[in-house]
């Protein structure tokens, strides 16, 4: 029987699990593995293709209207000029369509029909002579009874005449051809008939008869001279003697089509060694493109090994260079993202997906411009929502270059995707609602339209090519937002990444945690509301995220609800506990609101982006009041400054740094007597934090700090504005007024 797991063991296991997750998220080895795997996969898409020749042609970037930027090309050997794939397929299609339907000639059909005719009339004459003859295989009882109703012996001359004329009719018909299929399916003006053993005869389609026409023409021979019952008899006779002498052969027809397609010429000209194919700066025409493609094809046929080690190594370097654009940006500008392996893995997986889609657009043979199906705008929007618009910009540049490189230096597609992707990212820069999808679709279409039309006009591209590209790009614009919000739902559900859309759920003063703060720590609650207003305006002023700053300010002091009486703003009608405590213990009590805040925040499942504000709004700053008090009471003994510093970490974003400044500024505003004093106090506080290194990881500039200070001063004066002291009505006057009313 297993022992019951203790609470201590459960907590230990939970801590170990969280420790392992944190290790994976920050491990340098994991990060390197992500980099290497991403580069190797992208290198594969650069190097390996099921049709290497097609890829080499793409590398030349031969598009009608472009200028040839390479050196003058001279043919090193003689080679034929090949038709392009579309022309060759069209010629094959024409050849196949020109093949006539093929039939087998049956030389026994006419005799069989005549014999059947003789048999039928022999029995009919016997019947006319009132002999008992079985004709059920040829006629219905109604037809026979109707015909022989009156004077059957007198029908014998008529029957002989019908037999003679039908024989003449059959002989003429078989010369023109009687087919076993419907004549309407024959589209060519003639058909081919194979006569055993090895003869071929051509029949004109106009003369051919099928069963319907055979019966119709046979009845027409007697339309004027026979009555209805006799014509019905003739009708049944024609059906019974119908024996086609031309029988359709699908096998021979398919062989004929194969022979016709094989006989289509693959080439249409010849270039001799030494001829100039194209000169540097010359405009690419249809003819020159065909000559260059033919030269490349001939070179490809001469090669023994298409993919070499050096090509693979070059592809590895190519993909690494493109990937490094994003990585360098993260290392220098977005250290917070770079430090989180999960976020790096998400960005890298997006790059791999785009590389794969770009590779597919090369691998799938199609007349459609499949490269415009690659949903780069969708991934750009997703990165802008998950991270920020600046990261989305660098990401879009990287994946557009990656797509362009995999497609053989496809400049047009790369530029189109880059422009549309950047516009798409900026449409969701300040996203507040999922209905902004319609705005995104419009801007993506505009981005594609501008680039595609511009390049098409410059190169003189055919209207059909430009139209197809625009059509596919419209589909891309419609699908990209769907991809964005579909993946966004999955990522938000299974990761700790919090978007602005998720933050909106916490931008609510009725949140249970804020309601609890208003009840247990009303002073802290009012302090929080004041800071949220100022922080939001400061963030907007410097181009940071106002929503994040506001929501972060709401929850930055939630740890104070654990022991609210230790904080001055909540000490209403009670003594200050710190007057009776040792400075170090007071500092510990103050620092505990950070630790308690993180714990309470996790209990309420606050996202990490909000939890960051709890420790970072103090960073590693010094609790000056109690440090100074400790120095006074130390009587010359050393005091460890670290005991009086917050645990950190320092602010790692503009928004967390803004809340740090606003937190101090709001407190200082309660002591300042005028605008000048407030301005000086806030500037001094900011300078002290700057000198202490609290803003080292926040990306705030000196200009940002100046704007934040000015915004704080202006808004704090509004919050702390003076009020008019209203005069009271003298008591005597109030009494007189009341007496008059009575």
C-alpha positions in Angstrom: 0.0 0.0 0.0 1.5 3.3 -1.1 2.0 6.1 1.5 -0.1 9.1 1.1 1.8 12.1 -0.4 2.4 14.8 2.2 1.8 18.5 1.7 5.5 19.2 1.9 6.2 16.6 -0.8 3.5 18.1 -3.0 5.0 21.6 -2.6 8.5 20.2 -3.2 7.4 18.4 -6.4 5.6 21.6 -7.6 8.7 23.7 -7.0 10.8 21.2 -8.9 8.4 21.2 -11.8 8.4 25.0 -11.9 12.1 25.0 -11.6 12.5 22.6 -14.6 10.1 24.8 -16.7 12.1 27.9 -15.8 15.3 26.2 -16.7 14.0 25.2 -20.2 12.7 28.8 -20.7 16.1 30.4 -19.9 18.7 27.7 -20.8 21.4 28.8 -23.2 21.7 25.2 -24.5 18.0 25.1 -25.4 18.3 28.5 -27.1 21.2 27.3 -29.2 19.3 24.2 -30.1 16.4 26.3 -31.3 18.8 28.4 -33.5 20.5 25.4 -35.0 17.3 23.5 -35.7 15.7 26.5 -37.4 18.7 27.2 -39.6 19.1 23.5 -40.6 15.4 23.2 -41.6 15.5 26.5 -43.5 18.7 25.4 -45.2 17.0 22.2 -46.4 14.3 24.4 -48.1 17.1 26.3 -49.8 19.1 23.3 -51.0 16.8 20.4 -51.8 14.1 20.4 -54.5 12.3 17.6 -56.3 12.9 19.5 -59.5 16.4 21.1 -59.2 16.3 22.4 -62.7 13.1 24.5 -62.0 14.8 25.9 -58.9 17.9 26.9 -60.9 15.6 28.7 -63.4 14.0 30.5 -60.5 17.4 31.7 -59.3 17.9 33.5 -62.6 14.8 35.6 -61.8 13.8 35.7 -65.5 10.7 37.8 -65.7 9.6 39.6 -68.8 10.3 43.4 -68.6 13.2 43.0 -66.0 16.7 44.2 -66.9 19.5 41.6 -67.0 21.9 42.7 -64.3 24.3 39.9 -64.8 27.3 39.8 -67.1 26.9 39.3 -70.9 26.0 35.7 -71.6 27.8 33.9 -74.5 26.8 30.4 -75.4 29.7 28.0 -74.6 28.2 25.3 -76.7 25.5 24.8 -79.3 22.1 23.9 -78.0 18.4 23.7 -79.1 15.8 26.3 -78.1 13.2 24.6 -76.0 9.6 25.6 -75.9 8.5 26.8 -72.5 6.3 24.4 -70.5 3.0 26.2 -71.2 3.7 26.3 -75.0 4.8 22.7 -75.0 1.6 21.6 -73.1 -0.6 23.7 -75.4 1.0 22.0 -78.5 0.5 18.6 -77.0 -3.1 19.4 -76.3 -3.7 20.6 -79.8 -2.1 17.4 -81.2 -4.2 15.2 -79.0 -7.4 17.1 -79.8 -6.6 16.7 -83.5 -6.7 12.9 -83.3 -9.8 11.4 -84.8 -11.9 8.8 -83.0 -10.6 5.4 -83.9 -13.0 2.5 -84.9 -12.5 -1.1 -85.8 -14.0 -2.2 -89.2 -16.3 -5.3 -89.0 -16.4 -6.8 -92.5 -19.1 -9.3 -91.4 -21.6 -6.7 -90.3 -23.2 -6.2 -93.7 -23.7 -9.9 -94.4 -25.1 -10.5 -90.9 -27.6 -7.7 -91.4 -28.7 -9.0 -94.8 -29.1 -12.6 -93.5 -31.2 -11.3 -90.6 -33.3 -9.3 -93.0 -33.9 -12.4 -95.2 -34.8 -14.5 -92.2 -37.3 -12.0 -91.0 -39.1 -11.6 -94.4 -39.1 -15.3 -95.0 -41.1 -15.8 -91.7 -43.3 -12.8 -92.5 -44.3 -14.2 -95.9 -45.1 -17.5 -94.2 -47.2 -15.7 -91.7 -49.0 -13.9 -94.6 -49.8 -17.4 -95.9 -51.4 -18.1 -92.6 -48.8 -20.6 -91.5 -47.9 -20.9 -87.9 -44.5 -19.0 -87.5 -42.8 -17.8 -84.3 -41.9 -14.1 -84.7 -41.8 -13.1 -81.1 -38.1 -12.5 -81.3 -38.6 -9.8 -83.9 -42.0 -8.2 -83.3 -44.5 -7.5 -80.6 -48.0 -9.2 -80.9 -49.6 -5.8 -81.3 -47.4 -4.9 -84.3 -48.0 -8.2 -86.1 -51.7 -8.4 -85.4 -52.1 -4.7 -86.5 -50.3 -5.4 -89.8 -52.0 -8.7 -90.7 -55.5 -7.7 -89.5 -57.1 -7.5 -93.0 -56.4 -9.9 -96.0 -52.9 -11.1 -95.0 -52.4 -12.9 -98.4 -52.5 -9.5 -100.1 -49.5 -8.3 -98.0 -47.1 -10.6 -99.7 -46.3 -8.3 -102.7 -45.9 -5.4 -100.3 -43.5 -7.4 -98.1 -41.4 -8.4 -101.1 -41.2 -4.7 -102.1 -40.2 -3.7 -98.6 -37.5 -6.4 -98.5 -36.0 -5.4 -101.8 -35.8 -1.7 -100.9 -34.4 -2.4 -97.5 -31.6 -4.4 -99.0 -30.7 -1.4 -101.3 -30.9 0.9 -98.3 -28.5 -1.4 -96.2 -26.0 -1.7 -99.1 -25.8 2.1 -99.4 -25.6 2.7 -95.6 -22.7 0.3 -95.1 -20.7 2.1 -97.7 -21.0 5.3 -95.6 -20.5 3.7 -92.3 -22.8 2.5 -89.4 -21.3 3.3 -86.0 -22.0 1.8 -82.5 -21.8 5.1 -80.6 -23.9 8.2 -80.7 -23.0 10.4 -83.6 -23.2 13.5 -81.3 -20.0 12.6 -79.4 -17.9 12.8 -82.5 -16.4 16.3 -82.7 -13.9 15.9 -85.5 -15.1 16.0 -89.2 -13.8 12.5 -89.9 -13.0 9.2 -88.1 -10.4 6.6 -88.6 -11.3 3.0 -89.2 -8.7 0.1 -88.9 -9.4 -2.6 -91.4 -7.6 -5.9 -90.6 -4.9 -6.7 -91.0 -3.2 -3.4 -91.5 -5.3 -1.0 -93.5 -6.8 2.4 -92.5 -9.8 4.1 -94.0 -11.1 7.6 -93.3 -14.9 8.0 -93.0 -16.6 11.5 -93.1 -18.5 12.2 -90.0 -21.3 13.8 -92.0 -22.2 10.5 -93.7 -22.1 8.3 -90.6 -25.3 6.9 -89.1 -25.9 5.7 -85.5 -29.0 3.6 -84.5 -31.3 6.6 -84.3 -30.4 8.0 -87.7 -30.4 4.5 -89.2 -34.0 3.9 -88.1 -35.1 7.4 -89.0 -33.7 7.2 -92.6 -35.0 3.7 -93.1 -38.6 4.8 -92.2 -38.3 7.8 -94.4 -37.9 5.4 -97.4 -41.6 4.4 -97.0 -43.1 7.5 -95.4 -45.4 8.3 -98.4 -46.5 4.8 -99.6 -47.0 2.8 -96.5 -49.7 3.0 -93.8 -49.0 3.4 -90.1 -49.1 -0.3 -89.3 -46.6 -1.1 -92.2 -44.3 1.7 -91.0 -44.3 0.3 -87.5 -43.4 -3.1 -88.9 -40.5 -1.5 -90.9 -39.4 0.3 -87.7 -39.1 -3.0 -85.8 -37.3 -4.6 -88.7 -34.7 -1.8 -88.9 -33.9 -2.1 -85.1 -33.4 -5.9 -85.5 -31.1 -5.7 -88.5 -29.0 -2.9 -87.1 -25.5 -4.3 -87.0 -22.7 -1.6 -86.9 -19.7 -2.1 -89.1 -17.7 0.5 -87.3 -17.0 -0.2 -83.6 -15.2 2.3 -81.4 -11.9 1.2 -79.9 -10.8 3.2 -76.8 -7.5 1.2 -76.8 -6.6 2.3 -80.4 -7.8 5.8 -79.7 -5.5 6.2 -76.6 -2.6 4.8 -78.6 -3.2 7.3 -81.4 -3.3 10.1 -78.8 0.0 8.9 -77.3 1.7 8.8 -80.7 0.4 12.3 -81.5 1.7 13.7 -78.2 5.1 12.0 -78.7 5.4 13.5 -82.1 5.2 17.1 -80.8 8.5 18.8 -81.1 10.1 19.9 -77.8 12.3 22.5 -79.6 11.8 25.1 -82.2 15.2 26.5 -83.0 18.9 26.3 -82.5 21.7 28.4 -81.0 25.3 28.0 -82.1 28.3 28.1 -79.8 29.7 31.7 -79.5 26.3 33.5 -80.0 25.5 36.2 -77.5 22.3 35.3 -75.6 21.9 38.6 -73.7 24.0 41.6 -72.8 24.3 43.3 -69.4 21.5 45.8 -68.9 19.4 44.5 -71.8 15.7 44.1 -71.2 14.3 40.6 -70.9 11.9 39.7 -73.7 10.0 36.5 -74.2 12.5 35.3 -76.8 15.6 36.0 -74.7 14.0 34.3 -71.7 13.4 31.2 -73.8 17.0 31.2 -75.0 18.4 31.6 -71.5 16.1 28.9 -70.1 17.1 26.6 -72.9 20.8 27.3 -72.2 20.3 26.6 -68.5 18.4 23.4 -69.3 21.2 22.2 -71.6 23.8 23.0 -68.9 21.7 21.1 -66.3 21.6 18.0 -68.6 25.4 18.1 -68.7 25.8 18.1 -64.9 26.4 14.9 -63.0 25.8 16.1 -59.5 23.2 18.8 -58.8 23.5 19.3 -55.1 27.1 19.6 -53.7 28.4 20.0 -50.3 29.4 23.6 -51.0 25.9 24.4 -52.2 24.5 23.0 -48.9 27.0 25.0 -46.9 26.2 28.1 -48.8 22.5 27.5 -48.2 23.2 27.1 -44.5 25.0 30.4 -44.5 22.2 32.1 -46.5 19.5 31.0 -44.1 21.7 31.9 -41.1 22.2 35.4 -42.4 18.5 36.0 -42.9 17.6 34.5 -39.5 20.3 36.6 -37.8 18.5 39.8 -38.7 15.8 38.9 -36.2 18.1 37.4 -33.6 20.4 40.5 -33.6 17.4 42.7 -33.1 16.2 40.6 -30.2 19.7 40.6 -28.6 20.1 44.3 -28.8 16.6 45.8 -28.6 14.3 43.1 -27.1 16.4 41.4 -24.5 13.2 40.3 -22.6 12.0 38.3 -25.6 15.5 36.9 -26.3 15.7 35.7 -22.7 12.5 33.6 -23.0 13.1 30.4 -25.0 9.4 29.9 -25.5 9.0 33.2 -27.2 12.2 32.6 -29.3 10.8 29.2 -30.2 7.4 30.7 -31.3 9.1 33.3 -33.6 11.5 30.6 -35.0 8.6 28.2 -35.7 6.8 31.0 -37.6 9.9 31.4 -39.8 10.1 27.7 -40.4 6.4 27.6 -41.4 6.9 30.4 -43.9 10.0 28.8 -45.3 8.1 25.6 -45.8 5.2 27.4 -47.5 7.7 29.2 -49.8 9.3 25.8 -50.6 5.9 24.3 -51.5 5.2 27.3 -53.8 8.3 26.2 -55.8 7.6 22.4 -55.6 4.0 22.5 -56.7 3.8 22.9 -60.5 1.0 25.3 -61.2 0.2 28.2 -63.5 -1.2 30.1 -60.5 1.2 32.4 -58.6 1.2 30.2 -55.5 3.8 32.3 -53.8 1.1 34.9 -53.0 -0.7 32.2 -51.0 2.0 32.4 -48.3 0.3 34.1 -45.4 3.1 36.4 -44.3 0.7 39.2 -43.4 -1.1 36.8 -41.0 2.1 35.9 -39.2 3.1 39.6 -39.1 -0.1 40.5 -37.4 0.2 37.7 -34.9 3.7 38.8 -33.9 2.5 42.4 -33.5 -0.3 41.3 -31.2 1.9 38.8 -29.2 4.9 41.0 -28.9 4.9 44.5 -30.4 4.9 46.3 -33.8 8.6 46.9 -33.8 9.4 43.2 -33.4 6.7 42.5 -36.1 8.6 44.9 -38.4 11.9 43.0 -38.1 10.2 39.7 -38.2 8.4 40.6 -41.5 11.6 41.8 -43.1 13.3 38.5 -42.1 10.5 36.1 -43.3 10.1 38.1 -46.5 13.8 37.8 -47.3 13.6 34.1 -46.4 10.7 33.5 -48.8 12.5 35.5 -51.5 15.7 33.5 -51.1 14.0 30.1 -51.1 12.1 31.1 -54.3 15.4 31.9 -56.0 15.9 35.6 -55.2 12.2 36.4 -56.0 12.5 40.2 -55.4 8.9 41.0 -56.5 7.3 38.5 -54.1 9.6 39.5 -51.3 8.8 43.2 -51.6 5.1 42.5 -51.9 5.0 40.4 -48.8 7.2 42.8 -46.9 5.0 45.8 -47.6 1.7 44.0 -47.1 3.0 42.4 -43.9 4.3 45.7 -42.4 0.9 47.4 -43.1 -0.9 44.4 -41.6 1.3 44.5 -38.4 0.6 48.2 -37.9 -3.2 47.8 -38.3 -3.1 45.7 -35.0 -0.6 47.8 -33.3 -3.1 49.1 -30.8 -5.7 46.4 -31.1 -8.6 46.6 -28.7 -11.1 44.4 -30.4 -11.1 41.4 -32.7 -13.4 43.4 -35.1 -10.3 45.2 -36.3 -9.9 42.2 -38.7 -11.8 44.2 -41.4 -9.3 47.0 -41.2 -6.5 44.5 -41.5 -8.0 42.9 -44.6 -8.3 46.3 -46.3 -4.7 47.3 -45.6 -3.3 44.0 -46.7 -5.1 44.3 -50.0 -3.8 47.9 -50.4 -0.2 46.6 -49.7 -0.4 43.9 -52.3 -2.2 46.1 -54.9 0.4 48.9 -54.8 3.4 46.5 -55.1 1.9 44.2 -57.7 0.5 46.9 -59.9 3.8 48.9 -59.7 6.0 46.0 -60.7 3.6 45.0 -63.4 3.6 48.4 -65.0 7.3 48.7 -64.7 8.0 45.3 -66.4 5.2 45.5 -68.9 3.7 42.2 -67.5 0.7 40.7 -69.2 -2.6 41.7 -67.7 -3.6 38.1 -67.0 -0.5 37.5 -64.8 -1.1 40.7 -62.8 -4.8 39.8 -62.4 -4.0 36.3 -61.1 -1.6 37.8 -58.6 -4.1 40.3 -57.4 -6.8 37.6 -57.1 -4.5 35.3 -55.0 -3.4 38.3 -52.8 -7.1 39.1 -52.1 -7.5 35.5 -50.9 -4.4 36.0 -48.8 -5.8 39.1 -47.3 -9.0 37.3 -46.3 -7.3 34.3 -44.9 -4.4 36.1 -43.0 -6.6 37.5 -40.2 -8.3 34.2 -39.7 -4.9 32.5 -39.3 -3.9 35.3 -36.9 -6.8 34.9 -34.5 -6.9 31.1 -34.8 -3.2 30.8 -33.8 -3.7 33.6 -31.2 -6.3 31.6 -29.4 -4.1 28.5 -29.3 -1.0 30.4 -28.1 -2.9 32.3 -25.4 -4.4 29.1 -24.2 -1.2 27.0 -24.0 1.5 29.6 -23.1 2.1 32.4 -20.7 2.2 35.1 -23.4 -0.4 37.8 -22.8 -1.7 40.0 -25.6 -3.5 43.3 -25.4 -6.7 41.5 -26.1 -6.1 39.4 -23.0 -5.1 42.5 -21.0 -8.5 44.0 -21.7 -10.0 41.3 -19.5 -8.0 42.7 -16.5 -8.7 46.3 -17.3 -11.7 46.2 -15.1 -12.1 47.7 -11.6 -14.7 45.1 -10.8 -12.1 42.4 -10.9 -12.3 40.4 -7.7 -8.7 41.2 -6.7 -9.2 45.0 -7.1 -12.5 44.8 -5.2 -10.7 43.0 -2.4 -8.0 45.7 -2.4 -10.7 48.5 -2.1 -12.1 46.7 1.0 -8.9 45.7 2.8 -6.5 48.5 1.7 -8.7 51.5 0.6 -5.7 53.9 0.8 -3.6 51.7 -1.5 -6.6 51.3 -3.8 -6.9 55.1 -4.3 -3.1 55.3 -4.7 -3.4 52.7 -7.4 -6.2 54.5 -9.3 -4.2 57.7 -9.3 -1.1 56.0 -10.7 -3.0 54.1 -13.4 -4.3 57.4 -14.8 -0.8 59.0 -14.9 0.9 55.8 -16.1 -1.5 55.5 -19.0 -0.9 59.1 -20.1 2.9 58.8 -19.7 2.9 55.6 -21.9 0.9 57.3 -24.6 3.2 60.3 -24.5 6.3 58.3 -25.3 4.8 55.7 -27.6 4.8 52.8 -25.1 1.8 50.6 -24.5 -0.8 52.7 -22.5 -3.1 49.7 -21.8 -0.2 47.6 -20.3 1.0 50.5 -18.2 -2.6 51.2 -16.9 -3.4 47.5 -16.1 0.1 47.0 -14.6 -0.5 50.0 -12.3 -3.8 48.5 -11.2 -2.1 45.4 -9.8 1.4 46.6 -8.8 0.6 46.9 -5.1 -1.7 44.0 -4.6 0.7 42.5 -2.0 -0.3 45.3 0.4 -3.7 43.6 1.0 -2.0 40.9 3.1 -0.9 43.4 5.8 -2.4 46.8 4.8 -1.7 48.4 8.2 2.0 48.5 7.6 1.6 51.1 4.8 1.0 54.8 5.6 -1.8 55.3 3.1 -3.9 52.7 5.0 -3.1 53.9 8.6 -6.3 55.7 9.3 -6.9 56.4 13.0 -4.2 53.9 14.0 -0.6 54.3 15.2 2.3 53.8 12.7 3.6 50.3 13.5 7.1 51.2 12.2 7.7 53.6 15.1 8.1 50.6 17.3 10.1 48.4 15.0 13.7 48.0 14.2 14.6 49.6 10.8 15.6 46.3 9.2 12.4 44.6 10.3 10.4 47.6 8.9 12.3 47.3 5.6 11.6 43.5 5.5 7.9 44.2 6.2 7.8 46.8 3.3 9.7 44.4 1.0 7.2 41.6 1.8 4.5 43.4 -0.2 6.4 42.4 -3.4 6.7 38.7 -2.4 3.1 38.7 -1.2 2.0 40.4 -4.3 3.6 37.8 -6.6 2.0 35.0 -4.5 -1.5 36.6 -4.5 -1.2 37.4 -8.2 -0.4 33.7 -9.0 -3.4 32.6 -6.8 -5.6 34.8 -9.0 -3.9 33.6 -12.2 -2.6 37.0 -13.3 -0.7 36.9 -16.5 3.1 37.2 -16.3 3.1 40.6 -18.1 1.0 42.0 -15.1 3.0 40.1 -12.5 6.2 41.7 -13.7 4.9 45.1 -12.4 4.8 43.8 -8.8 8.6 43.4 -8.3 9.8 45.8 -11.1 8.0 48.9 -9.9 10.6 49.0 -7.1 13.3 47.2 -8.9 16.4 46.9 -6.7 16.0 50.4 -5.3 16.9 51.4 -1.8 14.3 51.8 1.0 15.9 55.1 1.9 13.8 56.1 5.0 14.6 53.0 7.0 18.2 52.8 5.7 18.7 56.3 7.0 17.0 55.4 10.3 19.3 52.4 10.6 22.4 54.5 10.0 21.2 56.9 12.8 20.6 54.0 15.2 23.8 52.1 14.3 26.0 54.5 16.3 28.9 54.1 13.9 28.4 50.4 13.3 28.4 49.2 9.7 25.0 48.7 8.1 24.5 46.4 5.1 22.9 48.4 2.3 21.6 45.2 0.6 19.4 44.5 3.6 17.4 47.7 2.7 17.1 47.1 -1.1 14.1 45.6 -2.8 14.7 42.1 -4.3 14.2 43.2 -7.9 14.4 42.6 -10.8 14.8 46.0 -12.4 12.2 47.2 -14.9 12.7 45.4 -18.2 10.3 47.5 -20.3 9.2 51.1 -20.7 5.8 50.3 -19.1 7.3 48.9 -15.8 9.7 51.8 -15.6 6.9 54.2 -16.1 4.9 52.7 -13.2 8.1 52.9 -11.0 8.4 56.7 -11.8 4.6 57.3 -11.3 4.6 55.4 -8.0 7.3 57.8 -6.6 5.8 60.9 -8.2 2.3 60.3 -6.8 3.8 60.0 -3.3 5.9 63.1 -3.8 2.9 65.1 -5.0 1.4 64.8 -1.5 4.3 66.7 0.0 4.9 69.3 -2.7 3.5 72.8 -2.0 3.6 74.2 -5.6 4.3 73.2 -9.2 8.0 74.2 -9.0 8.5 72.1 -5.9 6.8 69.1 -7.5 8.8 69.5 -10.7 12.1 69.6 -8.8 11.1 66.7 -6.5 10.1 64.4 -9.4 13.2 65.3 -11.4 15.4 64.6 -8.4 13.7 61.2 -7.9 14.1 60.2 -11.6 17.7 61.3 -11.6 18.4 59.2 -8.4 16.8 56.1 -10.0 18.8 56.7 -13.2 22.1 57.0 -11.3 21.1 53.8 -9.4 20.8 51.9 -12.6 17.1 51.2 -12.3 16.4 52.1 -15.9 19.3 50.2 -17.5 17.1 47.4 -18.9 14.0 49.4 -19.7 14.9 51.0 -23.1 13.9 54.4 -21.8 15.8 57.3 -23.3 16.7 60.7 -21.7 14.0 62.2 -23.9 11.5 59.7 -22.7 12.3 60.5 -19.0 11.8 64.2 -19.7 8.4 63.6 -21.3 7.4 61.3 -18.4 8.4 63.9 -15.8 6.4 66.7 -17.6 3.4 64.4 -18.0 3.5 63.5 -14.3 3.7 67.1 -13.1 0.9 68.2 -15.3 -1.5 65.4 -14.3 -0.6 65.2 -10.7 -1.4 69.0 -10.4 -4.8 68.2 -11.8 -5.3 65.4 -9.3 -4.1 67.5 -6.4 -5.7 70.8 -7.4 -6.9 73.1 -4.7 -10.6 73.7 -3.9 -12.5 76.8 -3.0 -13.3 77.2 0.6 -17.0 77.9 0.6 -18.4 80.4 3.2 -21.1 79.3 5.7 -24.4 81.2 6.1 -24.5 82.9 9.6 -26.6 81.1 12.2 -28.8 84.2 12.8 -29.7 84.4 9.1 -30.6 80.7 9.0 -32.9 81.0 12.0 -34.7 84.1 10.5 -35.2 82.2 7.2 -36.7 79.2 9.0 -39.0 81.5 11.0 -40.4 83.1 7.9 -41.1 79.7 6.4 -43.1 78.7 9.4 
